[in-house]
Amino acid sequence: DRGRVTAAYEPEGERVLRIEDRGGQTVAEAREARFSAMATEGTFVVATETGTVNLASAGASVQVDPGEQSIVRSGAAPSAAAPIPVALLLKVAAASKPSVPCEALEGTASPGAEVFVDGSPIAVAADGRFRYPVEDRSKKQFRIVTRDATGRSTEQLVRCRAPPAPPREKIDAVEIRWHE
């Protein structure tokens, strides 16, 4: 379901290097290219360094030239090839407000990138937005890592305070009855 591979494929006659997603619905083919392919939950990304890769899914195909990437979401047609982002984006809303209790970590990553919170992969929307509900409310620090199809990664340590303890019930009076 998840994985990343980088291939440097030299031409050998009429051979074609073919990389498929798990179900065989999305296919990347190259006769001569250096490129990376990454599969995450519901996403397949191809980023090309040299040569050309043909990416096909849902009856449509796109040519991914050097310096470009294309993204396929859950069996949809590939996106138009676009330049690989120069910088890898990772913005986390809670990072700017460490005094706010962490109920959820929300942020934005580069579209097509994968995001991990403390080593666990989380879902990323088509526009790069992600949301991670915090289950352990006593935790005060989280490590968020994002990685793109080329293998570049960036990380951010997010600190937040634990939420306040629930209010204690106030006891107004106590009545003790002896030997009734």
C-alpha positions in Angstrom: 0.0 0.0 0.0 2.8 2.4 0.8 6.3 2.7 -0.6 8.8 4.7 -2.6 11.2 3.6 -5.3 13.8 5.5 -7.3 14.7 4.0 -10.7 17.5 4.9 -13.1 16.5 2.9 -16.2 18.9 2.7 -19.2 17.5 1.7 -22.6 17.9 -2.0 -23.6 16.3 -2.5 -26.9 12.5 -2.3 -26.7 12.3 -3.0 -23.0 10.1 -0.8 -20.8 10.3 -0.4 -17.1 6.8 -0.6 -15.6 5.8 0.2 -12.0 2.2 -0.3 -10.9 0.2 0.5 -7.8 -1.0 -2.5 -5.7 -4.2 -3.0 -7.8 -2.5 -2.5 -11.1 -4.9 0.5 -11.8 -2.1 3.1 -12.0 0.9 2.4 -14.2 4.2 4.3 -14.7 6.2 3.3 -17.8 9.6 4.5 -19.0 12.0 3.5 -21.8 14.8 5.6 -20.4 14.5 7.8 -17.3 15.6 8.5 -13.8 12.5 9.0 -11.7 10.8 8.2 -8.4 7.4 6.7 -7.7 5.7 6.9 -4.4 2.5 5.2 -3.2 0.7 6.4 -0.1 -2.8 5.9 1.2 -4.9 6.6 -1.9 -2.2 8.5 -3.8 0.4 7.5 -6.4 3.0 10.1 -7.4 5.7 10.1 -10.1 8.6 12.7 -10.1 11.0 12.6 -13.1 14.7 13.8 -13.0 15.7 12.8 -16.5 14.0 11.2 -19.4 10.2 10.8 -19.7 7.7 8.7 -17.8 4.2 7.9 -19.0 1.7 7.8 -16.1 -1.6 6.2 -16.8 -4.8 5.7 -14.7 -8.5 5.6 -15.2 -8.2 5.5 -19.0 -6.1 8.7 -19.2 -2.3 9.2 -19.4 0.1 12.1 -18.9 3.7 12.5 -20.0 6.0 13.5 -17.0 9.1 15.2 -18.3 12.3 16.1 -16.4 11.7 18.3 -13.4 8.0 17.5 -13.3 5.6 15.4 -11.2 2.1 14.1 -11.6 -0.3 12.8 -8.9 -3.0 10.1 -9.2 -5.7 10.0 -6.4 -7.6 6.8 -5.7 -8.1 5.6 -9.3 -8.7 9.0 -10.8 -6.9 10.3 -13.9 -3.4 11.6 -13.4 -3.0 15.3 -12.7 -1.4 17.5 -15.4 2.4 17.3 -15.1 3.7 20.2 -13.1 7.1 21.4 -11.8 8.4 19.6 -8.8 8.1 22.1 -5.9 11.5 23.7 -5.2 10.8 23.6 -1.4 9.0 21.0 0.5 6.1 22.5 2.4 5.2 21.7 6.0 3.0 24.1 8.0 1.5 23.1 11.3 -1.2 25.3 12.9 -0.3 24.3 16.5 3.4 25.1 16.0 2.7 28.9 16.2 0.6 28.5 19.4 2.4 26.3 21.9 0.2 27.5 24.7 -2.9 26.0 23.0 -3.9 22.5 24.2 -3.4 19.8 21.5 -6.8 18.3 20.6 -5.7 17.9 16.9 -2.7 18.7 14.8 -3.7 20.4 11.6 -1.5 21.6 8.8 -0.5 21.6 5.1 2.1 19.7 3.2 3.1 19.8 -0.4 0.4 18.1 -2.5 1.4 14.5 -3.2 3.7 14.3 -0.1 3.3 11.9 2.7 3.0 12.9 6.3 4.0 11.0 9.5 3.2 12.0 13.1 5.6 10.3 15.5 6.4 7.7 12.8 2.8 6.8 11.9 1.5 7.7 8.5 -1.6 9.9 8.3 -4.0 10.7 5.5 -3.3 13.8 3.4 -6.0 15.5 1.3 -5.5 16.3 -2.4 -4.7 19.9 -1.5 -2.1 18.9 1.0 -4.1 19.5 4.1 -4.0 17.0 7.0 -5.5 16.6 10.4 -4.3 14.3 13.2 -6.6 13.9 16.2 -4.6 13.7 19.4 -5.7 10.7 21.4 -3.1 11.0 24.2 -4.0 14.4 25.6 -1.1 14.3 28.1 1.4 14.3 25.3 3.2 17.7 25.0 5.4 17.1 21.9 4.9 15.6 18.4 7.4 15.0 15.6 5.8 15.6 12.2 7.7 14.6 9.1 6.8 15.1 5.4 8.4 13.4 2.4 7.9 13.9 -1.3 8.3 11.4 -4.1 11.9 12.5 -4.7 12.8 11.5 -1.2 13.3 14.9 0.2 12.0 15.3 3.7 11.5 18.0 6.3 10.4 17.7 9.9 9.0 19.9 12.6 8.8 19.4 16.4 5.4 20.7 17.6 5.0 21.5 21.3 1.8 22.2 23.0 0.5 22.0 26.5 -1.8 19.4 27.9 -5.4 20.4 28.2 -6.6 21.6 31.6 -7.8 19.0 34.0 -11.6 18.7 34.2 -13.0 20.8 37.1 -13.3 18.9 40.4 -16.7 18.6 41.8 -17.1 21.0 44.7 -18.6 19.5 47.8 -20.7 22.0 49.7 -21.6 20.0 52.7 -21.0 16.6 54.3 -23.5 15.0 56.7 -22.4 12.2 59.0 -24.9 10.1 60.9 -23.6 7.9 63.7 -25.4 4.8 64.8 -28.8 5.3 63.3 
